[in-house]
C-alpha cells in the first residue's frame, strides 16, 4: 500500500517514536538536555569523570539500544531512580508548541500511538508542550516493555499484541534510528525513516528529513 493510501485508511495503525521524530533535529537540544543528566547519573553512580561517563553513555546507547540497557547489563540499578534523576534537572528543555504538526496529525486516518525508548512521563510532557498529547491512544514506553526497548524484536511483538492489527501490514512506524526501523521492517511493518540528509535504505519504505516533510509530501 502506498503512503498516500495508508494515510487515508481508517485501518492504518500509526506508531510514532517521540524524540527526534514528533519533534525534529532542529530541536535536538531537547534530547541533548536529558543526555546531560544521563551523563551526570553515570558520574554519580560509577564515580568516574564526566568525560568517561559521557563516552560510556554513548557506547551503551550504540551497543544496547539505550544507555539504561547497558547500565542494567553491567550493574544493578533501579530504572525508576535512573529516570527520576534524568527527567528532573533544571536545565531540561521541551519542544516548542507546534499547531502545524497538530493539524497534520489530526488529518491522518487511523489510530495513533507513541512508541518510545523513554519513560512515559518524558514523552507525555513533550507531547503536551507540542500540543498533541490528546491525539494519541496511549504511550508504549520502556517500562511497558520491562525496561528493554527498541530495537529488540520481543518489544515490537508486545506492541503488536496491544494494538491488535488485522494484519501487520496495517502498521506504519516512524523513527529516526535505522536500527529501530530495521526490526520493524523485518516484522512486516511499513516503515518511515526520519533523518536529515539521509538517502534510501533497504529497511525504510519511505525516507524524509522530518515529519513536516512527510506530511507535506502527501499534502496532509
PyMOL CGO cylinders between C-alpha atoms (Angstrom):
from pymol import cmd
from pymol.cgo import CYLINDER

trace = [
    CYLINDER, 0.00, 0.00, 0.00, 1.30, 3.45, -0.86, 0.3, 1, 1, 1, 1, 1, 1,
    CYLINDER, 1.30, 3.45, -0.86, 1.95, 6.06, 1.80, 0.3, 1, 1, 1, 1, 1, 1,
    CYLINDER, 1.95, 6.06, 1.80, -0.94, 8.15, 0.50, 0.3, 1, 1, 1, 1, 1, 1,
    CYLINDER, -0.94, 8.15, 0.50, -3.34, 5.21, 0.87, 0.3, 1, 1, 1, 1, 1, 1,
    CYLINDER, -3.34, 5.21, 0.87, -2.04, 4.37, 4.35, 0.3, 1, 1, 1, 1, 1, 1,
    CYLINDER, -2.04, 4.37, 4.35, -2.61, 7.94, 5.48, 0.3, 1, 1, 1, 1, 1, 1,
    CYLINDER, -2.61, 7.94, 5.48, -6.19, 7.90, 4.20, 0.3, 1, 1, 1, 1, 1, 1,
    CYLINDER, -6.19, 7.90, 4.20, -7.12, 4.44, 5.53, 0.3, 1, 1, 1, 1, 1, 1,
    CYLINDER, -7.12, 4.44, 5.53, -9.10, 4.04, 8.76, 0.3, 1, 1, 1, 1, 1, 1,
    CYLINDER, -9.10, 4.04, 8.76, -7.39, 0.65, 9.20, 0.3, 1, 1, 1, 1, 1, 1,
    CYLINDER, -7.39, 0.65, 9.20, -3.92, 2.13, 9.49, 0.3, 1, 1, 1, 1, 1, 1,
    CYLINDER, -3.92, 2.13, 9.49, -2.27, 1.88, 12.91, 0.3, 1, 1, 1, 1, 1, 1,
    CYLINDER, -2.27, 1.88, 12.91, 0.35, 4.57, 13.49, 0.3, 1, 1, 1, 1, 1, 1,
    CYLINDER, 0.35, 4.57, 13.49, 3.32, 4.09, 15.78, 0.3, 1, 1, 1, 1, 1, 1,
    CYLINDER, 3.32, 4.09, 15.78, 5.39, 7.24, 16.28, 0.3, 1, 1, 1, 1, 1, 1,
    CYLINDER, 5.39, 7.24, 16.28, 8.71, 7.41, 18.03, 0.3, 1, 1, 1, 1, 1, 1,
    CYLINDER, 8.71, 7.41, 18.03, 8.88, 10.52, 20.22, 0.3, 1, 1, 1, 1, 1, 1,
    CYLINDER, 8.88, 10.52, 20.22, 12.39, 12.01, 20.40, 0.3, 1, 1, 1, 1, 1, 1,
    CYLINDER, 12.39, 12.01, 20.40, 13.65, 13.45, 17.09, 0.3, 1, 1, 1, 1, 1, 1,
    CYLINDER, 13.65, 13.45, 17.09, 10.51, 12.16, 15.36, 0.3, 1, 1, 1, 1, 1, 1,
    CYLINDER, 10.51, 12.16, 15.36, 7.50, 14.08, 16.68, 0.3, 1, 1, 1, 1, 1, 1,
    CYLINDER, 7.50, 14.08, 16.68, 9.91, 16.95, 17.11, 0.3, 1, 1, 1, 1, 1, 1,
    CYLINDER, 9.91, 16.95, 17.11, 12.80, 17.27, 14.69, 0.3, 1, 1, 1, 1, 1, 1,
    CYLINDER, 12.80, 17.27, 14.69, 16.56, 17.55, 14.65, 0.3, 1, 1, 1, 1, 1, 1,
    CYLINDER, 16.56, 17.55, 14.65, 16.20, 21.32, 14.65, 0.3, 1, 1, 1, 1, 1, 1,
    CYLINDER, 16.20, 21.32, 14.65, 15.19, 20.85, 18.30, 0.3, 1, 1, 1, 1, 1, 1,
    CYLINDER, 15.19, 20.85, 18.30, 17.84, 18.29, 19.19, 0.3, 1, 1, 1, 1, 1, 1,
    CYLINDER, 17.84, 18.29, 19.19, 18.65, 20.41, 22.23, 0.3, 1, 1, 1, 1, 1, 1,
    CYLINDER, 18.65, 20.41, 22.23, 15.59, 18.80, 23.88, 0.3, 1, 1, 1, 1, 1, 1,
    CYLINDER, 15.59, 18.80, 23.88, 17.14, 15.33, 23.84, 0.3, 1, 1, 1, 1, 1, 1,
    CYLINDER, 17.14, 15.33, 23.84, 20.60, 16.75, 24.49, 0.3, 1, 1, 1, 1, 1, 1,
    CYLINDER, 20.60, 16.75, 24.49, 19.34, 18.40, 27.66, 0.3, 1, 1, 1, 1, 1, 1,
    CYLINDER, 19.34, 18.40, 27.66, 18.39, 14.98, 29.02, 0.3, 1, 1, 1, 1, 1, 1,
    CYLINDER, 18.39, 14.98, 29.02, 21.65, 13.42, 27.83, 0.3, 1, 1, 1, 1, 1, 1,
    CYLINDER, 21.65, 13.42, 27.83, 23.49, 15.83, 30.14, 0.3, 1, 1, 1, 1, 1, 1,
    CYLINDER, 23.49, 15.83, 30.14, 21.67, 14.31, 33.11, 0.3, 1, 1, 1, 1, 1, 1,
    CYLINDER, 21.67, 14.31, 33.11, 22.27, 10.75, 31.90, 0.3, 1, 1, 1, 1, 1, 1,
    CYLINDER, 22.27, 10.75, 31.90, 25.97, 11.50, 31.87, 0.3, 1, 1, 1, 1, 1, 1,
    CYLINDER, 25.97, 11.50, 31.87, 25.74, 13.04, 35.35, 0.3, 1, 1, 1, 1, 1, 1,
    CYLINDER, 25.74, 13.04, 35.35, 23.85, 9.98, 36.62, 0.3, 1, 1, 1, 1, 1, 1,
    CYLINDER, 23.85, 9.98, 36.62, 26.72, 7.78, 35.43, 0.3, 1, 1, 1, 1, 1, 1,
    CYLINDER, 26.72, 7.78, 35.43, 29.25, 10.11, 37.05, 0.3, 1, 1, 1, 1, 1, 1,
    CYLINDER, 29.25, 10.11, 37.05, 27.41, 9.85, 40.37, 0.3, 1, 1, 1, 1, 1, 1,
    CYLINDER, 27.41, 9.85, 40.37, 26.77, 6.12, 40.16, 0.3, 1, 1, 1, 1, 1, 1,
    CYLINDER, 26.77, 6.12, 40.16, 30.18, 4.90, 38.98, 0.3, 1, 1, 1, 1, 1, 1,
    CYLINDER, 30.18, 4.90, 38.98, 32.33, 7.68, 40.48, 0.3, 1, 1, 1, 1, 1, 1,
    CYLINDER, 32.33, 7.68, 40.48, 34.11, 8.36, 37.20, 0.3, 1, 1, 1, 1, 1, 1,
    CYLINDER, 34.11, 8.36, 37.20, 34.97, 11.52, 35.30, 0.3, 1, 1, 1, 1, 1, 1,
    CYLINDER, 34.97, 11.52, 35.30, 32.48, 13.41, 33.16, 0.3, 1, 1, 1, 1, 1, 1,
    CYLINDER, 32.48, 13.41, 33.16, 34.50, 12.55, 30.06, 0.3, 1, 1, 1, 1, 1, 1,
    CYLINDER, 34.50, 12.55, 30.06, 34.48, 8.82, 30.89, 0.3, 1, 1, 1, 1, 1, 1,
    CYLINDER, 34.48, 8.82, 30.89, 30.78, 8.89, 31.74, 0.3, 1, 1, 1, 1, 1, 1,
    CYLINDER, 30.78, 8.89, 31.74, 29.84, 10.62, 28.50, 0.3, 1, 1, 1, 1, 1, 1,
    CYLINDER, 29.84, 10.62, 28.50, 31.84, 8.11, 26.47, 0.3, 1, 1, 1, 1, 1, 1,
    CYLINDER, 31.84, 8.11, 26.47, 30.17, 5.25, 28.34, 0.3, 1, 1, 1, 1, 1, 1,
    CYLINDER, 30.17, 5.25, 28.34, 26.73, 6.75, 27.75, 0.3, 1, 1, 1, 1, 1, 1,
    CYLINDER, 26.73, 6.75, 27.75, 27.33, 6.89, 24.01, 0.3, 1, 1, 1, 1, 1, 1,
    CYLINDER, 27.33, 6.89, 24.01, 28.84, 3.41, 23.93, 0.3, 1, 1, 1, 1, 1, 1,
    CYLINDER, 28.84, 3.41, 23.93, 25.94, 1.81, 25.79, 0.3, 1, 1, 1, 1, 1, 1,
    CYLINDER, 25.94, 1.81, 25.79, 23.41, 3.64, 23.60, 0.3, 1, 1, 1, 1, 1, 1,
    CYLINDER, 23.41, 3.64, 23.60, 25.06, 2.28, 20.46, 0.3, 1, 1, 1, 1, 1, 1,
    CYLINDER, 25.06, 2.28, 20.46, 25.59, -1.26, 21.76, 0.3, 1, 1, 1, 1, 1, 1,
    CYLINDER, 25.59, -1.26, 21.76, 22.40, -1.85, 23.73, 0.3, 1, 1, 1, 1, 1, 1,
    CYLINDER, 22.40, -1.85, 23.73, 19.83, 0.46, 22.14, 0.3, 1, 1, 1, 1, 1, 1,
    CYLINDER, 19.83, 0.46, 22.14, 19.53, 2.55, 25.31, 0.3, 1, 1, 1, 1, 1, 1,
    CYLINDER, 19.53, 2.55, 25.31, 22.01, 3.68, 27.96, 0.3, 1, 1, 1, 1, 1, 1,
    CYLINDER, 22.01, 3.68, 27.96, 19.71, 2.11, 30.56, 0.3, 1, 1, 1, 1, 1, 1,
    CYLINDER, 19.71, 2.11, 30.56, 20.04, -1.31, 28.93, 0.3, 1, 1, 1, 1, 1, 1,
    CYLINDER, 20.04, -1.31, 28.93, 23.81, -1.02, 29.08, 0.3, 1, 1, 1, 1, 1, 1,
    CYLINDER, 23.81, -1.02, 29.08, 23.79, 0.00, 32.73, 0.3, 1, 1, 1, 1, 1, 1,
    CYLINDER, 23.79, 0.00, 32.73, 21.41, -2.82, 33.63, 0.3, 1, 1, 1, 1, 1, 1,
    CYLINDER, 21.41, -2.82, 33.63, 23.56, -5.33, 31.75, 0.3, 1, 1, 1, 1, 1, 1,
    CYLINDER, 23.56, -5.33, 31.75, 26.60, -4.43, 33.84, 0.3, 1, 1, 1, 1, 1, 1,
    CYLINDER, 26.60, -4.43, 33.84, 25.25, -3.04, 37.11, 0.3, 1, 1, 1, 1, 1, 1,
    CYLINDER, 25.25, -3.04, 37.11, 22.25, -3.32, 39.40, 0.3, 1, 1, 1, 1, 1, 1,
    CYLINDER, 22.25, -3.32, 39.40, 20.35, -0.08, 39.08, 0.3, 1, 1, 1, 1, 1, 1,
    CYLINDER, 20.35, -0.08, 39.08, 16.75, 0.88, 39.75, 0.3, 1, 1, 1, 1, 1, 1,
    CYLINDER, 16.75, 0.88, 39.75, 15.24, 2.10, 36.46, 0.3, 1, 1, 1, 1, 1, 1,
    CYLINDER, 15.24, 2.10, 36.46, 12.87, 4.45, 38.27, 0.3, 1, 1, 1, 1, 1, 1,
    CYLINDER, 12.87, 4.45, 38.27, 15.74, 6.08, 40.19, 0.3, 1, 1, 1, 1, 1, 1,
    CYLINDER, 15.74, 6.08, 40.19, 17.52, 6.50, 36.87, 0.3, 1, 1, 1, 1, 1, 1,
    CYLINDER, 17.52, 6.50, 36.87, 14.56, 8.12, 35.12, 0.3, 1, 1, 1, 1, 1, 1,
    CYLINDER, 14.56, 8.12, 35.12, 13.58, 10.24, 38.11, 0.3, 1, 1, 1, 1, 1, 1,
    CYLINDER, 13.58, 10.24, 38.11, 17.06, 11.73, 38.05, 0.3, 1, 1, 1, 1, 1, 1,
    CYLINDER, 17.06, 11.73, 38.05, 17.44, 12.31, 34.31, 0.3, 1, 1, 1, 1, 1, 1,
    CYLINDER, 17.44, 12.31, 34.31, 13.96, 13.85, 33.94, 0.3, 1, 1, 1, 1, 1, 1,
    CYLINDER, 13.96, 13.85, 33.94, 14.13, 16.25, 36.86, 0.3, 1, 1, 1, 1, 1, 1,
    CYLINDER, 14.13, 16.25, 36.86, 17.01, 18.56, 36.00, 0.3, 1, 1, 1, 1, 1, 1,
    CYLINDER, 17.01, 18.56, 36.00, 16.54, 22.33, 35.99, 0.3, 1, 1, 1, 1, 1, 1,
    CYLINDER, 16.54, 22.33, 35.99, 18.12, 22.59, 32.53, 0.3, 1, 1, 1, 1, 1, 1,
    CYLINDER, 18.12, 22.59, 32.53, 15.72, 20.12, 30.87, 0.3, 1, 1, 1, 1, 1, 1,
    CYLINDER, 15.72, 20.12, 30.87, 14.03, 21.72, 27.85, 0.3, 1, 1, 1, 1, 1, 1,
    CYLINDER, 14.03, 21.72, 27.85, 10.84, 20.84, 25.99, 0.3, 1, 1, 1, 1, 1, 1,
    CYLINDER, 10.84, 20.84, 25.99, 9.84, 21.05, 22.32, 0.3, 1, 1, 1, 1, 1, 1,
    CYLINDER, 9.84, 21.05, 22.32, 8.10, 24.17, 21.10, 0.3, 1, 1, 1, 1, 1, 1,
    CYLINDER, 8.10, 24.17, 21.10, 4.33, 24.43, 20.69, 0.3, 1, 1, 1, 1, 1, 1,
    CYLINDER, 4.33, 24.43, 20.69, 3.58, 23.35, 17.12, 0.3, 1, 1, 1, 1, 1, 1,
    CYLINDER, 3.58, 23.35, 17.12, 0.00, 23.80, 15.85, 0.3, 1, 1, 1, 1, 1, 1,
    CYLINDER, 0.00, 23.80, 15.85, 1.11, 22.93, 12.31, 0.3, 1, 1, 1, 1, 1, 1,
    CYLINDER, 1.11, 22.93, 12.31, 2.13, 19.40, 13.33, 0.3, 1, 1, 1, 1, 1, 1,
    CYLINDER, 2.13, 19.40, 13.33, -1.08, 19.07, 15.31, 0.3, 1, 1, 1, 1, 1, 1,
    CYLINDER, -1.08, 19.07, 15.31, -3.13, 19.90, 12.22, 0.3, 1, 1, 1, 1, 1, 1,
    CYLINDER, -3.13, 19.90, 12.22, -1.26, 17.30, 10.17, 0.3, 1, 1, 1, 1, 1, 1,
    CYLINDER, -1.26, 17.30, 10.17, -1.69, 14.53, 12.76, 0.3, 1, 1, 1, 1, 1, 1,
    CYLINDER, -1.69, 14.53, 12.76, -5.37, 15.38, 13.21, 0.3, 1, 1, 1, 1, 1, 1,
    CYLINDER, -5.37, 15.38, 13.21, -5.89, 14.95, 9.46, 0.3, 1, 1, 1, 1, 1, 1,
    CYLINDER, -5.89, 14.95, 9.46, -4.46, 11.45, 9.12, 0.3, 1, 1, 1, 1, 1, 1,
    CYLINDER, -4.46, 11.45, 9.12, -6.81, 8.49, 9.50, 0.3, 1, 1, 1, 1, 1, 1,
    CYLINDER, -6.81, 8.49, 9.50, -6.46, 5.52, 11.82, 0.3, 1, 1, 1, 1, 1, 1,
    CYLINDER, -6.46, 5.52, 11.82, -5.41, 5.12, 15.46, 0.3, 1, 1, 1, 1, 1, 1,
    CYLINDER, -5.41, 5.12, 15.46, -2.14, 6.56, 16.70, 0.3, 1, 1, 1, 1, 1, 1,
    CYLINDER, -2.14, 6.56, 16.70, 0.27, 5.63, 19.48, 0.3, 1, 1, 1, 1, 1, 1,
    CYLINDER, 0.27, 5.63, 19.48, 3.69, 6.76, 20.67, 0.3, 1, 1, 1, 1, 1, 1,
    CYLINDER, 3.69, 6.76, 20.67, 6.34, 4.01, 20.84, 0.3, 1, 1, 1, 1, 1, 1,
    CYLINDER, 6.34, 4.01, 20.84, 9.38, 5.29, 22.70, 0.3, 1, 1, 1, 1, 1, 1,
    CYLINDER, 9.38, 5.29, 22.70, 12.52, 4.10, 24.46, 0.3, 1, 1, 1, 1, 1, 1,
    CYLINDER, 12.52, 4.10, 24.46, 11.92, 6.75, 27.12, 0.3, 1, 1, 1, 1, 1, 1,
    CYLINDER, 11.92, 6.75, 27.12, 9.65, 6.58, 30.14, 0.3, 1, 1, 1, 1, 1, 1,
    CYLINDER, 9.65, 6.58, 30.14, 6.08, 7.76, 29.54, 0.3, 1, 1, 1, 1, 1, 1,
    CYLINDER, 6.08, 7.76, 29.54, 6.38, 10.93, 31.62, 0.3, 1, 1, 1, 1, 1, 1,
    CYLINDER, 6.38, 10.93, 31.62, 9.18, 12.23, 29.36, 0.3, 1, 1, 1, 1, 1, 1,
    CYLINDER, 9.18, 12.23, 29.36, 7.15, 11.72, 26.20, 0.3, 1, 1, 1, 1, 1, 1,
    CYLINDER, 7.15, 11.72, 26.20, 3.90, 12.91, 27.78, 0.3, 1, 1, 1, 1, 1, 1,
    CYLINDER, 3.90, 12.91, 27.78, 5.37, 16.24, 28.92, 0.3, 1, 1, 1, 1, 1, 1,
    CYLINDER, 5.37, 16.24, 28.92, 6.88, 16.78, 25.48, 0.3, 1, 1, 1, 1, 1, 1,
    CYLINDER, 6.88, 16.78, 25.48, 3.66, 15.94, 23.64, 0.3, 1, 1, 1, 1, 1, 1,
    CYLINDER, 3.66, 15.94, 23.64, 1.83, 18.39, 25.90, 0.3, 1, 1, 1, 1, 1, 1,
    CYLINDER, 1.83, 18.39, 25.90, 4.38, 21.08, 25.10, 0.3, 1, 1, 1, 1, 1, 1,
    CYLINDER, 4.38, 21.08, 25.10, 3.91, 20.49, 21.35, 0.3, 1, 1, 1, 1, 1, 1,
    CYLINDER, 3.91, 20.49, 21.35, 0.13, 20.48, 21.83, 0.3, 1, 1, 1, 1, 1, 1,
    CYLINDER, 0.13, 20.48, 21.83, -0.62, 16.97, 20.55, 0.3, 1, 1, 1, 1, 1, 1,
    CYLINDER, -0.62, 16.97, 20.55, -0.88, 14.65, 23.59, 0.3, 1, 1, 1, 1, 1, 1,
    CYLINDER, -0.88, 14.65, 23.59, -4.64, 14.15, 23.22, 0.3, 1, 1, 1, 1, 1, 1,
    CYLINDER, -4.64, 14.15, 23.22, -4.24, 12.84, 19.65, 0.3, 1, 1, 1, 1, 1, 1,
    CYLINDER, -4.24, 12.84, 19.65, -2.72, 9.51, 20.75, 0.3, 1, 1, 1, 1, 1, 1,
    CYLINDER, -2.72, 9.51, 20.75, -4.36, 6.39, 22.17, 0.3, 1, 1, 1, 1, 1, 1,
    CYLINDER, -4.36, 6.39, 22.17, -1.50, 5.66, 24.54, 0.3, 1, 1, 1, 1, 1, 1,
    CYLINDER, -1.50, 5.66, 24.54, 2.27, 5.68, 25.00, 0.3, 1, 1, 1, 1, 1, 1,
    CYLINDER, 2.27, 5.68, 25.00, 4.19, 2.41, 24.74, 0.3, 1, 1, 1, 1, 1, 1,
    CYLINDER, 4.19, 2.41, 24.74, 7.22, 3.28, 26.82, 0.3, 1, 1, 1, 1, 1, 1,
    CYLINDER, 7.22, 3.28, 26.82, 10.25, 1.46, 28.11, 0.3, 1, 1, 1, 1, 1, 1,
    CYLINDER, 10.25, 1.46, 28.11, 8.52, 0.45, 31.34, 0.3, 1, 1, 1, 1, 1, 1,
    CYLINDER, 8.52, 0.45, 31.34, 5.70, -1.15, 29.31, 0.3, 1, 1, 1, 1, 1, 1,
    CYLINDER, 5.70, -1.15, 29.31, 8.29, -3.46, 27.71, 0.3, 1, 1, 1, 1, 1, 1,
    CYLINDER, 8.29, -3.46, 27.71, 10.01, -4.35, 31.01, 0.3, 1, 1, 1, 1, 1, 1,
    CYLINDER, 10.01, -4.35, 31.01, 12.80, -1.78, 30.58, 0.3, 1, 1, 1, 1, 1, 1,
    CYLINDER, 12.80, -1.78, 30.58, 14.13, -3.34, 27.37, 0.3, 1, 1, 1, 1, 1, 1,
    CYLINDER, 14.13, -3.34, 27.37, 13.23, -1.24, 24.32, 0.3, 1, 1, 1, 1, 1, 1,
    CYLINDER, 13.23, -1.24, 24.32, 13.81, -0.89, 20.62, 0.3, 1, 1, 1, 1, 1, 1,
    CYLINDER, 13.81, -0.89, 20.62, 15.40, -2.40, 18.55, 0.3, 1, 1, 1, 1, 1, 1,
    CYLINDER, 15.40, -2.40, 18.55, 14.75, -5.80, 20.22, 0.3, 1, 1, 1, 1, 1, 1,
    CYLINDER, 14.75, -5.80, 20.22, 12.09, -7.81, 18.38, 0.3, 1, 1, 1, 1, 1, 1,
    CYLINDER, 12.09, -7.81, 18.38, 10.30, -9.05, 21.52, 0.3, 1, 1, 1, 1, 1, 1,
    CYLINDER, 10.30, -9.05, 21.52, 9.48, -5.43, 22.32, 0.3, 1, 1, 1, 1, 1, 1,
    CYLINDER, 9.48, -5.43, 22.32, 7.75, -4.97, 18.97, 0.3, 1, 1, 1, 1, 1, 1,
    CYLINDER, 7.75, -4.97, 18.97, 5.80, -8.20, 19.46, 0.3, 1, 1, 1, 1, 1, 1,
    CYLINDER, 5.80, -8.20, 19.46, 4.44, -6.87, 22.76, 0.3, 1, 1, 1, 1, 1, 1,
    CYLINDER, 4.44, -6.87, 22.76, 3.30, -3.71, 20.99, 0.3, 1, 1, 1, 1, 1, 1,
    CYLINDER, 3.30, -3.71, 20.99, 1.64, -5.81, 18.27, 0.3, 1, 1, 1, 1, 1, 1,
    CYLINDER, 1.64, -5.81, 18.27, -0.32, -7.69, 20.96, 0.3, 1, 1, 1, 1, 1, 1,
    CYLINDER, -0.32, -7.69, 20.96, -1.62, -4.35, 22.27, 0.3, 1, 1, 1, 1, 1, 1,
    CYLINDER, -1.62, -4.35, 22.27, -2.59, -2.63, 19.02, 0.3, 1, 1, 1, 1, 1, 1,
    CYLINDER, -2.59, -2.63, 19.02, -4.10, -5.87, 17.64, 0.3, 1, 1, 1, 1, 1, 1,
    CYLINDER, -4.10, -5.87, 17.64, -3.83, -5.22, 13.90, 0.3, 1, 1, 1, 1, 1, 1,
    CYLINDER, -3.83, -5.22, 13.90, -5.85, -7.23, 11.42, 0.3, 1, 1, 1, 1, 1, 1,
    CYLINDER, -5.85, -7.23, 11.42, -2.54, -7.51, 9.60, 0.3, 1, 1, 1, 1, 1, 1,
    CYLINDER, -2.54, -7.51, 9.60, 0.94, -6.20, 10.45, 0.3, 1, 1, 1, 1, 1, 1,
    CYLINDER, 0.94, -6.20, 10.45, 0.79, -4.58, 7.00, 0.3, 1, 1, 1, 1, 1, 1,
    CYLINDER, 0.79, -4.58, 7.00, -1.67, -2.10, 8.56, 0.3, 1, 1, 1, 1, 1, 1,
    CYLINDER, -1.67, -2.10, 8.56, 1.07, -0.76, 10.86, 0.3, 1, 1, 1, 1, 1, 1,
    CYLINDER, 1.07, -0.76, 10.86, 3.17, 2.23, 9.88, 0.3, 1, 1, 1, 1, 1, 1,
    CYLINDER, 3.17, 2.23, 9.88, 6.15, 3.00, 12.10, 0.3, 1, 1, 1, 1, 1, 1,
    CYLINDER, 6.15, 3.00, 12.10, 8.10, 6.27, 12.17, 0.3, 1, 1, 1, 1, 1, 1,
    CYLINDER, 8.10, 6.27, 12.17, 11.52, 6.55, 13.83, 0.3, 1, 1, 1, 1, 1, 1,
    CYLINDER, 11.52, 6.55, 13.83, 14.78, 8.44, 13.42, 0.3, 1, 1, 1, 1, 1, 1,
    CYLINDER, 14.78, 8.44, 13.42, 17.05, 5.46, 14.19, 0.3, 1, 1, 1, 1, 1, 1,
    CYLINDER, 17.05, 5.46, 14.19, 17.66, 2.98, 11.39, 0.3, 1, 1, 1, 1, 1, 1,
    CYLINDER, 17.66, 2.98, 11.39, 18.28, 0.08, 13.79, 0.3, 1, 1, 1, 1, 1, 1,
    CYLINDER, 18.28, 0.08, 13.79, 14.73, 0.52, 15.08, 0.3, 1, 1, 1, 1, 1, 1,
    CYLINDER, 14.73, 0.52, 15.08, 13.39, 0.79, 11.55, 0.3, 1, 1, 1, 1, 1, 1,
    CYLINDER, 13.39, 0.79, 11.55, 15.15, -2.44, 10.55, 0.3, 1, 1, 1, 1, 1, 1,
    CYLINDER, 15.15, -2.44, 10.55, 13.40, -4.53, 13.21, 0.3, 1, 1, 1, 1, 1, 1,
    CYLINDER, 13.40, -4.53, 13.21, 10.02, -3.11, 12.22, 0.3, 1, 1, 1, 1, 1, 1,
    CYLINDER, 10.02, -3.11, 12.22, 10.65, -3.88, 8.56, 0.3, 1, 1, 1, 1, 1, 1,
    CYLINDER, 10.65, -3.88, 8.56, 11.74, -7.43, 9.38, 0.3, 1, 1, 1, 1, 1, 1,
    CYLINDER, 11.74, -7.43, 9.38, 8.35, -7.90, 11.09, 0.3, 1, 1, 1, 1, 1, 1,
    CYLINDER, 8.35, -7.90, 11.09, 6.45, -6.71, 8.03, 0.3, 1, 1, 1, 1, 1, 1,
    CYLINDER, 6.45, -6.71, 8.03, 5.54, -3.20, 9.18, 0.3, 1, 1, 1, 1, 1, 1,
    CYLINDER, 5.54, -3.20, 9.18, 5.52, -0.18, 6.90, 0.3, 1, 1, 1, 1, 1, 1,
    CYLINDER, 5.52, -0.18, 6.90, 8.49, 1.98, 7.84, 0.3, 1, 1, 1, 1, 1, 1,
    CYLINDER, 8.49, 1.98, 7.84, 9.26, 5.68, 7.64, 0.3, 1, 1, 1, 1, 1, 1,
    CYLINDER, 9.26, 5.68, 7.64, 12.79, 6.79, 8.48, 0.3, 1, 1, 1, 1, 1, 1,
    CYLINDER, 12.79, 6.79, 8.48, 13.00, 10.42, 9.53, 0.3, 1, 1, 1, 1, 1, 1,
    CYLINDER, 13.00, 10.42, 9.53, 16.59, 11.56, 9.23, 0.3, 1, 1, 1, 1, 1, 1,
    CYLINDER, 16.59, 11.56, 9.23, 18.01, 14.79, 7.76, 0.3, 1, 1, 1, 1, 1, 1,
    CYLINDER, 18.01, 14.79, 7.76, 20.26, 14.35, 4.73, 0.3, 1, 1, 1, 1, 1, 1,
    CYLINDER, 20.26, 14.35, 4.73, 19.63, 10.60, 4.60, 0.3, 1, 1, 1, 1, 1, 1,
    CYLINDER, 19.63, 10.60, 4.60, 19.34, 8.52, 1.47, 0.3, 1, 1, 1, 1, 1, 1,
    CYLINDER, 19.34, 8.52, 1.47, 17.41, 5.33, 0.76, 0.3, 1, 1, 1, 1, 1, 1,
    CYLINDER, 17.41, 5.33, 0.76, 17.84, 2.26, 2.94, 0.3, 1, 1, 1, 1, 1, 1,
    CYLINDER, 17.84, 2.26, 2.94, 16.58, -1.28, 2.33, 0.3, 1, 1, 1, 1, 1, 1,
    CYLINDER, 16.58, -1.28, 2.33, 14.70, -1.28, 5.66, 0.3, 1, 1, 1, 1, 1, 1,
    CYLINDER, 14.70, -1.28, 5.66, 12.97, 2.06, 5.09, 0.3, 1, 1, 1, 1, 1, 1,
    CYLINDER, 12.97, 2.06, 5.09, 9.93, 2.13, 2.81, 0.3, 1, 1, 1, 1, 1, 1,
    CYLINDER, 9.93, 2.13, 2.81, 10.00, 5.91, 2.93, 0.3, 1, 1, 1, 1, 1, 1,
    CYLINDER, 10.00, 5.91, 2.93, 12.71, 8.38, 3.92, 0.3, 1, 1, 1, 1, 1, 1,
    CYLINDER, 12.71, 8.38, 3.92, 12.12, 12.02, 4.87, 0.3, 1, 1, 1, 1, 1, 1,
    CYLINDER, 12.12, 12.02, 4.87, 14.21, 14.67, 6.59, 0.3, 1, 1, 1, 1, 1, 1,
    CYLINDER, 14.21, 14.67, 6.59, 11.49, 15.09, 9.21, 0.3, 1, 1, 1, 1, 1, 1,
    CYLINDER, 11.49, 15.09, 9.21, 7.82, 14.71, 9.98, 0.3, 1, 1, 1, 1, 1, 1,
    CYLINDER, 7.82, 14.71, 9.98, 6.90, 18.02, 8.38, 0.3, 1, 1, 1, 1, 1, 1,
    CYLINDER, 6.90, 18.02, 8.38, 8.36, 16.91, 5.04, 0.3, 1, 1, 1, 1, 1, 1,
    CYLINDER, 8.36, 16.91, 5.04, 6.48, 13.62, 5.28, 0.3, 1, 1, 1, 1, 1, 1,
    CYLINDER, 6.48, 13.62, 5.28, 3.11, 15.29, 5.71, 0.3, 1, 1, 1, 1, 1, 1,
    CYLINDER, 3.11, 15.29, 5.71, 3.80, 17.92, 3.08, 0.3, 1, 1, 1, 1, 1, 1,
    CYLINDER, 3.80, 17.92, 3.08, 4.78, 15.24, 0.56, 0.3, 1, 1, 1, 1, 1, 1,
    CYLINDER, 4.78, 15.24, 0.56, 1.26, 13.79, 0.66, 0.3, 1, 1, 1, 1, 1, 1,
    CYLINDER, 1.26, 13.79, 0.66, -0.50, 17.11, 1.31, 0.3, 1, 1, 1, 1, 1, 1,
    CYLINDER, -0.50, 17.11, 1.31, -1.87, 16.25, 4.76, 0.3, 1, 1, 1, 1, 1, 1,
]
cmd.load_cgo(trace, "trace")
